[in-house]
Amino acid sequence: MGRRLWIVFWVAAFVALGNLHYASANDFNLRVVTDDRHDWTKSATLKVIAEPGGEDYREVILTNGTNKVLALNLDLANTKTTDGKTSIDDDNDAISAQFMTFSENPVVIPAGSVKKVRLIVKTPVGTTPFSETPYLLLSTQPKKPQITQDGKIRAYLPVVNRVAFPIFVGVGKYSDFATNFEIDDVQFYVSPQGNAAKLWIQNNGRLDLPIKGLLKFQDAAFAGQVFGPYKFDNAKVLPQSRAFVSIPLPSDITETTWRIFAEVDSNDVVKTKIFVKDVSFSSVSILERVIFGLIFVLSLVVLYWSYRQLRRGKNRNSDNQAPDLSTEVIDAPAKKAPAKKAPAKKAPAKKAPAKKAPAKKAPAKKAPAKKAPAKGRKRNA
Amino acid sequence: MLKSPPRWLPKISLVLGLLFASFSMQSLIFGSALAESQQQDGESSRESDSGAEVEVPPWCNWVLNLVDNINLEPVDAEGNVIGDFIYDGSQQRVTSTISLETYYLSGREGLTERALATKCSWFQTDPVGAVINFTLSKGVFEAFGRDVVSGELTVRDTGMDIALDSDNPLQLTRTFNQGQCQGDDFQLGAEEIDLKGDNYDSDFPLVGLSPEYARTNNFCSANVRYSLVIPANLTPEISNTLYAWRGPTITFTSILTTDPATYAGFWGP
């Protein structure tokens, strides 16, 4: 019986595997060619910038990883947002689409081969400067099915495999897009990982600023040993903005006066700056400490005064409620303070009989009424 | 004689006193932490190792293994393909065979399982995440009869068109390898979708991987089957010939990004 079951199992497994078709590969990819013509062409991110009335280009290498000839259509498309979801807008061209041409389109790449394609931006004189980040679309072409005379194929769905790469297209003066940044300041703080420095960098350019660099420390008074370099890498500052890089520091960097050497490299533009700073990892200065200390002392005084006032008010209130309860312990008080106050507060006691309501309420307050005899017992003891 | 302060003053003073005492105490003791939260946003550095590489792996890439064309064939009630199918006006279900689709990061194509993490590299650039979605070009299967001269199926016959609607949608069943996909941090789209006239041009999310979770070998796969019914009572303009239906083009789009916010925008709420 068990053997039969095994046979059924293996037959079923083979049938299932036979019925499962592996999808054929639709593999291609894109690499951006770098060169030294501009700051932005040194980076492998896809940016192409031309001056109004001028022409510029960027090159990409397309790889066909399949064992078949591949024809790829190139296009530019913007995005649209509907109900909070972004998607490729196939109905409207990107602004830059009118200025961009491709050295070959569609690009035909032999099996397992590569092809270099040039993306050219050419603008007429007087074009208003702009920049945008559309997507470069690489699409396979749908295949026509091999329709056989035996009529096996009845219906089919053509498939297009498309990849959308972000691309920056800018039209304007090169100087506007050039690497332009300043090392602004260095500050110190305690990060969750320990002491650290914040190196502030101002990006004055119109492109993202990829940065890497280092900090070195030397005692400002005695010179001598140089601590560091403490390096950072893979950071980025957005266009026209200021941001900091957090650099962890070892315990060697103590709270004293240091000469700090900062070096920042972006797109092979290297800038340096030397700071002389009283390093403090607490961001509160001595003056601020004094001010906060005074506020703290003053707050304590105010708290004490409030406490006294509230306590006095509470005593006053308890005295106001005394008449009804005091009837049972009228001659009991041994404490001096309440004894002194009692005569002064005769008026409420006199008023009490006039007000019928409080008189009615008195029996409802059972707890105090019970406490009174207890006090009396203590006193008697 | 001094007038006693109004009753509300001590209460207000108490609250303010507590507030200021707390604030000043916090500033004195935790000054650095407070200052940190007041700073502008910035970028944190990332530690990077450097060293001589003996072997240079390929760049990591997004690879999609999809079917070139999805063929739908007539099947009987048991799901077996009918070899010599003749449309005589009766309804007939047509389905695709089950295909394995794979979506992954690697330096190699054609993989059916996850590669080793060392088999590709981002070479110090930011890892690339992707949102993969698909959309249909139209809501109809267009019918073509055979050209007697060329023998090709090029003669258009609108009488035999199949409109996709609620009664007869193109049914898509995509069964993800859930453990594998979710274990590798993929977000997954719907497994059962009825594609029809009023939704065919929507962007249907298939899978997504945020750049935050992109490594060098994230891997996801699914088995896919499409199914449709050739309705009864279609009236051909040409008879005694072979017919084929060309369905809508399915465009799979991989939107690549290194920015988690961009990824989130494309994946949607």
Contacts between the chains, C-beta under 8 A, distances in Angstrom:
chain1	res1	chain2	res2	distance
A	19	B	97	6.2
A	19	B	98	6.0
A	20	B	97	7.8
A	20	B	98	5.3
A	20	B	99	7.7
A	20	B	100	6.1
A	20	B	223	7.0
A	21	B	67	7.5
A	21	B	97	5.1
A	21	B	98	6.9
A	21	B	99	5.0
A	21	B	100	7.1
A	22	B	65	7.4
A	22	B	99	7.4
A	22	B	100	5.1
A	22	B	112	6.7
A	23	B	65	4.5
A	23	B	66	5.2
A	23	B	67	4.7
A	23	B	99	4.9
A	23	B	100	5.7
A	23	B	101	5.1
A	23	B	102	7.1
A	24	B	65	7.1
A	24	B	66	7.7
A	24	B	67	6.4
A	24	B	68	5.2
A	25	B	63	7.5
A	25	B	65	5.1
A	25	B	109	4.9
A	25	B	110	5.0
A	26	B	64	5.9
A	26	B	65	6.9
A	26	B	66	5.2
A	26	B	68	7.2
A	27	B	61	7.8
A	27	B	63	5.2
A	27	B	64	7.5
A	27	B	65	7.6
A	27	B	109	3.8
A	27	B	110	7.5
A	29	B	59	7.7
A	29	B	61	4.6
A	29	B	62	7.7
A	31	B	59	7.0
A	44	B	125	6.5
A	65	B	63	7.7
A	65	B	109	4.3
A	66	B	109	7.2
A	81	B	265	7.2
A	83	B	268	7.8
A	83	B	269	7.6
A	84	B	268	6.4
A	84	B	269	4.7
A	85	B	203	7.4
A	85	B	265	7.3
A	85	B	266	7.4
A	85	B	267	7.8
A	85	B	268	3.3
A	85	B	269	6.7
A	86	B	262	7.6
A	86	B	265	3.9
A	86	B	266	4.9
A	86	B	268	7.6
A	87	B	133	7.5
A	87	B	203	4.6
A	87	B	266	7.0
A	88	B	203	7.9
A	88	B	253	6.1
A	88	B	255	6.9
A	135	B	255	7.1
A	137	B	253	7.9
A	139	B	251	7.4
A	142	B	69	7.6
A	142	B	249	5.3
A	143	B	68	5.1
A	143	B	69	5.4
A	145	B	69	5.0
A	145	B	71	6.5
A	145	B	244	7.9
A	147	B	152	7.1
A	147	B	153	5.2
A	147	B	244	5.8
A	149	B	151	7.4
A	149	B	242	7.6
A	151	B	84	7.5
A	151	B	85	7.0
A	151	B	242	5.2
A	152	B	73	6.6
A	152	B	83	7.9
A	153	B	71	5.3
A	153	B	73	7.3
A	153	B	244	6.0
A	154	B	72	6.2
A	154	B	73	5.9
A	154	B	74	5.8
A	154	B	85	6.7
A	154	B	94	5.5
A	154	B	230	7.6
A	154	B	243	7.5
A	154	B	244	6.4
A	154	B	245	6.7
A	155	B	71	7.6
A	155	B	72	4.1
A	155	B	94	5.3
A	155	B	141	5.8
A	155	B	162	7.8
A	155	B	228	6.6
A	155	B	230	7.6
A	155	B	244	6.8
A	155	B	245	3.9
A	155	B	246	7.8
A	155	B	247	6.0
A	156	B	69	5.3
A	156	B	70	6.3
A	156	B	71	5.0
A	156	B	72	6.7
A	156	B	244	7.1
A	156	B	245	7.5
A	156	B	246	6.5
A	156	B	247	6.3
A	157	B	69	6.9
A	157	B	70	4.0
A	157	B	72	7.4
A	157	B	170	7.9
A	157	B	226	6.6
A	157	B	247	4.1
A	157	B	248	6.7
A	157	B	249	7.4
A	157	B	250	5.5
A	158	B	69	6.0
A	158	B	246	7.2
A	158	B	247	7.5
A	158	B	249	4.5
A	158	B	250	7.3
A	159	B	66	6.0
A	159	B	67	6.1
A	159	B	68	6.0
A	159	B	69	6.0
A	159	B	70	6.4
A	159	B	249	7.2
A	159	B	250	5.2
A	159	B	251	7.9
A	159	B	252	7.0
A	160	B	249	5.7
A	160	B	250	7.1
A	160	B	251	4.3
A	160	B	252	7.1
A	161	B	64	6.1
A	161	B	66	5.8
A	161	B	252	5.3
A	161	B	254	7.9
A	162	B	251	5.6
A	162	B	252	6.6
A	162	B	253	4.5
A	162	B	254	7.2
A	163	B	62	7.4
A	163	B	253	7.4
A	163	B	254	4.8
A	163	B	256	6.7
A	164	B	253	5.9
A	164	B	254	6.8
A	164	B	255	4.5
A	164	B	256	6.5
A	165	B	256	5.8
A	166	B	256	7.2
A	166	B	257	6.5
A	166	B	262	7.8
A	189	B	32	5.3
A	189	B	35	6.6
A	189	B	36	5.5
A	190	B	32	4.4
A	190	B	33	7.1
A	190	B	36	7.7
A	191	B	36	7.5
A	198	B	39	7.3
A	198	B	42	6.8
A	200	B	42	7.8
A	231	B	45	7.9
A	231	B	48	7.8
A	232	B	45	3.3
A	232	B	46	7.7
A	233	B	45	6.6
A	233	B	46	6.2
A	233	B	47	7.9
A	233	B	48	4.4
A	233	B	124	7.4
A	234	B	45	7.5
A	234	B	46	4.8
A	234	B	48	6.6
A	234	B	124	6.7
A	234	B	126	7.3
A	235	B	43	4.3
A	235	B	44	7.5
A	235	B	45	5.7
A	235	B	46	7.6
A	236	B	43	5.9
A	237	B	43	6.9
A	242	B	40	6.8
A	243	B	40	7.1
A	243	B	41	6.8
A	243	B	42	4.4
A	243	B	43	5.5
A	244	B	39	7.2
A	244	B	40	7.4
A	244	B	42	3.6
A	244	B	43	7.3
A	245	B	42	6.8
A	245	B	43	5.8
A	245	B	44	7.3
A	245	B	45	5.1
A	246	B	42	6.7
A	246	B	43	7.8
A	246	B	44	4.6
A	246	B	45	5.8
A	247	B	45	5.7
A	248	B	45	7.9
A	281	B	32	6.2
A	282	B	31	5.0
A	282	B	32	4.8
A	283	B	31	5.6
A	283	B	32	5.0
A	283	B	34	7.7
A	283	B	35	3.3
A	283	B	36	7.5
A	284	B	27	6.1
A	284	B	28	7.0
A	284	B	31	3.3
A	284	B	32	7.4
A	284	B	35	7.2
A	288	B	27	7.2
A	288	B	31	7.6
A	289	B	28	6.3
A	289	B	31	8.0
A	292	B	24	4.2
A	292	B	27	4.5
A	292	B	28	5.1
A	293	B	24	7.2
A	293	B	28	6.7
A	295	B	20	5.4
A	295	B	21	7.9
A	295	B	23	7.4
A	295	B	24	4.1
A	296	B	20	7.6
A	296	B	21	5.8
A	296	B	24	3.9
A	296	B	25	5.9
A	296	B	28	6.9
A	298	B	20	7.3
A	299	B	16	7.9
A	299	B	17	4.7
A	299	B	18	7.6
A	299	B	19	8.0
A	299	B	20	4.2
A	299	B	21	3.6
A	299	B	24	6.5
A	300	B	17	7.4
A	300	B	21	6.3
A	302	B	13	5.1
A	302	B	14	7.9
A	302	B	16	6.8
A	302	B	17	3.9
A	302	B	20	7.7
A	303	B	13	7.7
A	303	B	14	6.5
A	303	B	17	3.9
A	303	B	18	6.7
A	303	B	21	6.6
A	305	B	10	7.4
A	305	B	13	6.6
A	306	B	10	4.3
A	306	B	11	7.3
A	306	B	13	4.2
A	306	B	14	3.9
A	306	B	17	6.0
A	307	B	10	8.0
A	307	B	14	7.3
A	309	B	5	6.4
A	309	B	9	7.2
A	309	B	10	3.5
A	309	B	13	7.7
A	310	B	10	4.9
A	310	B	11	7.0
A	310	B	14	6.8
A	313	B	7	6.3
A	313	B	10	7.0
